[in-house]
Amino acid sequence: MAKRLVPLLNRVLVERIVPPSKTATGILLPEKSAKLNSGKVVAVGPGTRNKEGQFIPATVKEGDTVLLPEYGGTEVKLGDKEYHLYRDEDILGTLHD
Protein backbone atom coordinates (compact mmCIF):
# COMPACT_ATOMS: atom_id res chain seq x y z
CA MET A 1 0.00 0.00 0.00
CA ALA A 2 1.61 3.25 -1.12
CA LYS A 3 1.21 6.32 1.07
CA ARG A 4 1.95 9.93 0.22
CA LEU A 5 2.25 12.58 2.91
CA VAL A 6 1.44 16.14 1.85
CA PRO A 7 2.68 18.59 4.51
CA LEU A 8 0.39 21.42 5.64
CA LEU A 9 1.24 25.14 5.85
CA ASN A 10 5.00 25.76 5.95
CA ARG A 11 6.07 22.19 6.79
CA VAL A 12 8.77 20.35 4.83
CA LEU A 13 9.16 16.56 4.66
CA VAL A 14 12.84 15.55 4.51
CA GLU A 15 14.59 12.22 4.05
CA ARG A 16 17.95 12.34 5.84
CA ILE A 17 21.03 11.49 3.79
CA VAL A 18 23.01 8.74 5.51
CA PRO A 19 26.74 9.12 4.83
CA PRO A 20 28.68 5.98 3.92
CA SER A 21 30.32 4.21 6.86
CA LYS A 22 33.29 3.00 4.81
CA THR A 23 35.20 3.99 1.70
CA ALA A 24 35.18 2.15 -1.63
CA THR A 25 38.42 0.40 -0.61
CA GLY A 26 36.87 -0.86 2.65
CA ILE A 27 38.36 1.58 5.18
CA LEU A 28 35.92 2.15 8.03
CA LEU A 29 35.19 5.83 8.71
CA PRO A 30 34.66 7.15 12.23
CA GLU A 31 31.05 8.20 12.86
CA LYS A 32 31.97 11.82 13.67
CA SER A 33 33.97 12.43 10.47
CA ALA A 34 31.03 11.62 8.22
CA LYS A 35 28.40 13.51 10.18
CA LEU A 36 26.68 16.22 8.17
CA ASN A 37 23.06 16.91 8.97
CA SER A 38 21.70 17.04 5.46
CA GLY A 39 18.68 15.66 3.73
CA LYS A 40 16.68 15.58 0.52
CA VAL A 41 13.34 17.43 0.43
CA VAL A 42 10.58 14.94 -0.43
CA ALA A 43 7.47 17.15 -0.10
CA VAL A 44 6.71 20.79 0.71
CA GLY A 45 3.58 22.43 2.09
CA PRO A 46 2.05 25.37 0.22
CA GLY A 47 3.23 28.05 2.66
CA THR A 48 1.70 30.20 5.38
CA ARG A 49 0.25 33.67 5.95
CA ASN A 50 1.77 36.50 8.00
CA LYS A 51 -0.12 38.71 10.47
CA GLU A 52 -1.31 41.00 7.67
CA GLY A 53 -2.76 38.03 5.77
CA GLN A 54 -0.15 38.04 2.98
CA PHE A 55 0.79 34.62 1.62
CA ILE A 56 4.40 33.53 2.24
CA PRO A 57 5.44 30.54 0.08
CA ALA A 58 7.92 27.92 1.27
CA THR A 59 11.57 28.76 0.51
CA VAL A 60 12.60 25.23 -0.55
CA LYS A 61 11.23 22.93 -3.24
CA GLU A 62 11.04 19.18 -3.77
CA GLY A 63 14.41 17.67 -4.66
CA ASP A 64 16.52 20.32 -2.85
CA THR A 65 19.36 19.15 -0.62
CA VAL A 66 19.11 21.02 2.67
CA LEU A 67 21.19 21.53 5.82
CA LEU A 68 19.23 20.49 8.91
CA PRO A 69 19.53 21.44 12.58
CA GLU A 70 21.13 18.85 14.84
CA TYR A 71 17.97 18.52 16.93
CA GLY A 72 14.31 19.09 16.14
CA GLY A 73 11.81 17.98 13.59
CA THR A 74 9.16 15.32 13.95
CA GLU A 75 10.02 11.75 13.00
CA VAL A 76 7.55 10.18 10.56
CA LYS A 77 7.59 6.54 9.40
CA LEU A 78 5.91 5.68 6.10
CA GLY A 79 6.22 2.02 5.27
CA ASP A 80 9.83 1.01 5.89
CA LYS A 81 11.29 4.52 5.30
CA GLU A 82 11.96 7.13 7.95
CA TYR A 83 11.39 10.84 7.30
CA HIS A 84 11.51 14.03 9.35
CA LEU A 85 9.02 16.90 9.25
CA TYR A 86 10.44 20.42 9.80
CA ARG A 87 9.05 23.93 9.66
CA ASP A 88 10.39 25.89 6.70
CA GLU A 89 12.13 28.42 8.99
CA ASP A 90 13.92 25.61 10.91
CA ILE A 91 15.90 24.53 7.82
CA LEU A 92 19.34 26.14 7.99
CA GLY A 93 20.07 26.39 4.24
CA THR A 94 20.30 24.62 0.90
CA LEU A 95 23.37 22.74 -0.32
CA HIS A 96 24.53 23.11 -3.94
CA ASP A 97 27.26 21.26 -5.86
ABEGO torsion letter per residue (X at the ends): XBBBBBBBEABBBBBBBBBBABBAAGBBBBAAAABBBBBBBABBBAEBBBAAGBBBBBABBBGBBBBBBABEEBBBBBEABBBBBBBAAABAEBBBX
